[in-house]
Amino acid sequence: MGLMSKILGDSGGTRATEDYVELSAGNLDVADSEASRQVRIANISDKSDVIDIKDAVYDGDIVVADITRHSTNDRTMEHITDELKQVAREVGGDIVQKDDDQLLITPAGVAISRERLGR
């Protein structure tokens, strides 16, 4: 079971804000902070899901995309990956596939380290 499956569950359905658990940030007042970037979570079920991911990256957000519905040798997945690589190149960002279940796509100014922590 991949990280995204643990977070989003195996239902594959659309999640709503109410499905996430708010963690206490202690004395940090997160309501008043205005973030310039967000980490967005997406499922890639078919090619139409790429549009929202591209828009988010163009807007400067970081996207963690669950690709467990596709095999990495799947022809559709190759097209999707190529499209997202092109977006990362266009904005000066980065893209990496983590194991067989996730793609991470970042906008300009955010690089993804290829080394795991703690190793």
Wavefront OBJ file of the C-alpha trace (Angstrom):
o trace
v 0.000 0.000 0.000
v 1.452 3.335 -1.087
v 1.516 6.540 0.901
v -1.271 8.049 -1.173
v -3.454 4.993 -0.546
v -2.868 5.419 3.168
v -3.784 9.094 2.967
v -6.629 8.924 0.478
v -7.822 5.356 0.986
v -8.412 2.724 -1.665
v -11.852 3.944 -2.703
v -10.399 6.150 -5.432
v -13.335 8.517 -4.958
v -13.079 12.255 -4.750
v -12.115 13.510 -1.326
v -13.444 16.659 0.267
v -11.882 19.039 2.752
v -13.829 17.335 5.545
v -11.947 14.090 4.805
v -8.669 15.533 6.092
v -7.737 15.727 9.751
v -6.533 19.087 11.019
v -3.415 18.621 13.136
v -2.723 20.979 15.990
v 0.128 23.344 15.225
v 0.542 24.354 18.848
v 0.998 28.106 19.206
v 1.379 28.627 15.456
v -1.480 30.688 14.072
v -1.987 29.072 10.643
v -5.250 30.906 9.951
v -3.478 34.252 9.555
v -0.599 33.019 7.416
v -1.005 33.550 3.695
v 0.895 30.860 1.820
v 2.308 31.700 -1.587
v 2.397 28.008 -2.516
v 0.387 24.962 -1.616
v 1.101 21.257 -1.740
v -1.735 19.769 -3.767
v -2.679 16.070 -3.831
v -4.086 14.487 -6.981
v -5.149 11.121 -8.343
v -4.362 10.304 -11.941
v -7.047 8.001 -13.272
v -6.956 9.106 -16.904
v -5.492 11.798 -19.142
v -8.150 14.361 -18.191
v -6.717 14.513 -14.652
v -3.541 16.045 -16.068
v -5.297 19.363 -16.801
v -5.845 20.210 -13.117
v -2.279 19.160 -12.262
v -0.840 21.353 -15.012
v -2.930 24.325 -13.848
v -1.742 23.870 -10.257
v 1.943 23.735 -11.289
v 1.537 26.773 -13.560
v -0.010 28.574 -10.555
v 3.119 27.781 -8.498
v 1.832 24.855 -6.436
v 3.580 21.568 -5.675
v 1.629 18.456 -6.719
v 1.874 14.945 -5.293
v 0.035 12.700 -7.755
v -1.093 9.151 -7.024
v -0.498 6.934 -10.061
v -1.326 3.555 -8.517
v -4.109 3.051 -11.076
v -1.499 2.725 -13.820
v 1.462 0.489 -14.383
v 4.681 2.384 -15.102
v 4.846 0.500 -18.432
v 1.301 1.576 -19.353
v 1.236 3.556 -22.632
v -1.238 6.071 -21.163
v 1.079 6.628 -18.206
v 3.961 7.314 -20.588
v 1.916 10.050 -22.300
v 0.852 11.521 -18.958
v 4.432 11.525 -17.666
v 5.697 13.147 -20.874
v 3.078 15.911 -20.564
v 3.989 16.566 -16.938
v 7.728 16.555 -17.734
v 7.050 19.214 -20.366
v 5.154 21.337 -17.811
v 8.010 21.046 -15.305
v 10.483 22.105 -18.026
v 8.297 25.032 -19.128
v 8.009 26.494 -15.625
v 11.593 25.681 -14.630
v 10.411 23.199 -12.008
v 11.182 19.574 -11.295
v 9.479 16.184 -11.592
v 10.323 12.810 -10.122
v 8.598 9.461 -9.813
v 8.692 7.993 -6.313
v 8.501 4.221 -6.385
v 5.627 2.943 -8.543
v 2.855 4.959 -6.947
v 3.641 8.694 -6.986
v 4.757 11.568 -9.143
v 5.991 14.792 -7.553
v 5.843 17.890 -9.730
v 7.169 21.260 -8.579
v 7.142 24.803 -9.969
v 10.141 27.086 -10.455
v 12.352 27.521 -7.421
v 11.570 24.106 -5.907
v 13.945 21.222 -6.576
v 13.349 17.620 -5.543
v 16.280 15.840 -3.928
v 16.928 12.373 -5.317
v 18.368 11.218 -1.969
v 16.188 9.808 0.782
v 16.563 11.147 4.304
v 18.042 8.851 6.919
v 20.130 6.753 4.568
l 1 2 3 4 5 6 7 8 9 10 11 12 13 14 15 16 17 18 19 20 21 22 23 24 25 26 27 28 29 30 31 32 33 34 35 36 37 38 39 40 41 42 43 44 45 46 47 48 49 50 51 52 53 54 55 56 57 58 59 60 61 62 63 64 65 66 67 68 69 70 71 72 73 74 75 76 77 78 79 80 81 82 83 84 85 86 87 88 89 90 91 92 93 94 95 96 97 98 99 100 101 102 103 104 105 106 107 108 109 110 111 112 113 114 115 116 117 118 119
